[in-house]
Amino acid sequence: MNALNLTDIGHAFLGRTVLDRITLDIGEGELVALVGPSGCGKSTLLHIAAGLIDPRQGRINRSYARHAVVFQEPRLLPWATARKNIGMALPEGLSSRNRHSRILAAATAAALEEDDLDKYPVQLSGGMKQRTAIARALASEADFLFFDEPFTALDPALRRHMQDIVIRHAGNGKRSGLFITHDMAEAVRTAHRIVVLDRRGNGILGERYIPLRPVERDDRMIFETVQHFMKADPLFAHVEELDERRSA
């Protein structure tokens, strides 16, 4: 059974088509990485799938109960502590005890220390801000997670740490998700399946399933898979191209 179905999605900005005839299904418990050249409409498609913008055409079917979005920027409220930012995702009516328990559990899952929860965003490092954003998504107990290039601005060590969090909570078959990335190693490390978007947003070029579960893949397997995709698989020939006309 699919958690998300996108059928013939199309969209345009100021009369310029950015997506046309995009059809994508994501199964329950599946994390799909969407890759493609810069400017091909990856983030726009995610925003449509998450209901943040309406498509010009096409149908969206969501069979999951709740979703959460982690953006490239943490998007924290600057006047609220990390604790309160995480708590924004919680439903109304929770007791103080349950609220505290849910916030602490989400923070722990995102590798935040309890002492960090009373800090304001200005007091947090870039990695801590992004972990707070992830904790906010986890606190919602959403069964579908959207990741819009969330680790682009982080250094390699922090990126890997964040990917581990994604693997534990969205790559374990218990949640579904869509992960937008420009990094093929990140896609291979975290996702069950990689989907390649056409350079001009004209549909899905193809897809590749990654062997083993994300948690079972070692660095050598990830490196060799990326090398094969980028050097020997024509599906990925244009993934790293930058379309200057569309990204302007």
N, C-alpha and C positions, 0 to 999 in steps of 0.2 A: 504494500500500500504506500502511496506517495504522501509525503507531508506537505509538499508544495508543487503546484502545477502552474506553469506560465505558458500560455498558448497564444502564438501569433502576436506577441507584444510589439508595438511600434510607438515611437515617440519622436518629437521634434522640438528644437529650441529656435525661436525666432524664424520659423519657416524652414530651418535646416534639419533634415532627418538625421537622427543620431542612432536610432534603433529601428530595425525593420524585420518583421516576421521572426521574432525570437521565441522559440519554444524550448522549455527546459523543465524537466521533472526532477525532484529531489525526494528520495525515498525516506521512510521513517528510519531514524538512526543513522542516516548517511550525512557525511560532511563533504560537500562539493567545493572544490577550488575553481574559481573562474579566472582565466588568464586571457591576455590579449594585448596588443600594442597600446601604448598610451594614447588616450583620446578616442578609443573605440566604443566607449559607452558602458564599461563594466559597472562603474559606480551608479550610473543612471539606472541600469537594470536592477541593481540591488535596492535602490531607493524606491523603485516602482514595486518590487516584490515585497518590500517592507511596508508599503502603504504610505510612504512619505511624500510621494508625488503620484499623480494619476497618469496612466498611459494615454496616449492619443488613441490607441486601439488595442484590442486583444482582451484576453480573459485571464483572471487570476483566481486560483482555487487554493485556499489554505485549510488543511484538515487538522492542523494542530490547534492547541488552545491559546497559547500566548507566545509572543516572540519578543526579543530584545535586540538592540543594535549597539555594536561597538564601532565607533568612528575612528578615522585617522587621528583626529584631535580628541583628547579626553572629554571635552565639553562638560566640565564640572562647573557648578555654581561657585563663583569665587568667594561669596559671602557665607558659604556653608562649609562646615568641617567635612572631612572625608566620611565620617560616620553618617552625617546627614545626607551627603550626596548619595551614598549607598542606599540609605533608607528611603530615598525617593521612589525606588522601585517596588517598595512593599505596599501591599493593599491596606486600605483604611480599616480600622477596627481591630487591629492586632493589639494584644496586651503589651505593656512595656517589656515584660519578660520575654515574650515571643519575638518581639521586634528586636531586642538586644541580641537574642540567640541567633536570629536569621542574619543580622548584620555581621556578627562575629564569625559565623560559619562561612559566609561569602568572602569576608576579608581573609580568613585563614586559607580558603581555597585559592585565593589570588595571591598568596604569599605576602600579605600585609601583616605587620605587627600590630597588636592591640594599641600600643602607644601611638601609632601613626593615625589612628582613627579620629583623634581630637585635634589634628593639624588641619590648617586651611590649605587650599591648593597652592598658594604662593610659597608655603613651607615644604612642599613635596617636590622631589626630583621628577624628571620626566617619566622615568620608569614607574615611580610610585603613583603618579597621576594616572598612567595608563592601567596599572593594576587596580586602582580605585574604580575606573570606568568598567573594567571587566568584572570586578566584585559587584558593582551595581547591576550589571546584566545577570550575573549568577543569582543575586538575591531575589530577583523577580521570579526565579524558578521557571523561567520560560523553557518550553520544550523545543523551540527553534531559535537559533542564534544567527544573527547577521554580523559579519565582520567586514568592514570597509577599509581595507589596507591599514589595519590598526597599528602596525609596528614599524612603519616606514621610517620614522624619525629616530628610532632607537638604535643603539650600538649593537654589534653582533651578539654579545653576551646576553644583553637584555632581551633581544629578539628571541633567542633560543629559549630563555626562561619563559617568555610569554607564550611561545609555541607549545611548550610543555603543558602550560595551563589549558590551552585550547585542546590539546590531545586528551588530557584527563577528563575534560568536561564536555567536549563536543565531538571528539573522535573515538569515543568508547562505545558507540552504538546506542547510547541512551538518549541522546539529543540529536536533532537534525540541524544542519547549518549550511550557510553559503558564505564562503570566504573569498573575498577579492584580494588578489595579490599580484605584484609585478615580479615577484621573486620565485623562480621555478623550484629552488631548493626548499623554500617554505611550503609551496604547494605540495611537493612530493612528500615532505615530512609530515604534514598535518592531515591531508585529505584522503578520503577513500577513492575519489574519482576527480580527474582534472578535465574541465570543459574549456575548449578554446573558442573564443568569440572572434568572428570575422573582423578584419582590420577596419572595416567601414560599418560595423554593426549589422551586417546583412545576414543574420542567422548564426547558428552554431556550426563552426567548421567541422568539429569532431570532438571526440572524447577518448580518454585513456583511463582504464582502471589501474590502480596501483596495487601490486601484490602485498600480501600480509596486512594486518591491522596496523594503524599508525604507531601504536605503542611497541610493536614488534620490529620495527625497521631500525637498522643500525646505520651509522654514518657512511659506511662503505656502500651499502645498498642504495642509500639516498644519492650519494655522489655518482655512482654508476648509472642509476636511472636517469638523473638529470643529464649526464653526458650523452646518454643514448638519445633522449628526447631532443636535445638541442643540436646534436651533430648528425643524427641518422634518421630522425623521424620528420618527414616533410610537414606534418601537422603543425609543428612548432617553429617553422621557418621564419615567421614574421612576428613572433610573440614579443620580441624586444625592440621592435621598430617604434619610432616616435613619429606620429602623423602630425607634423607642424601645423598643417592647415586646420585640423579638427581640434587641436589642443590650444590654439591661440585664443 
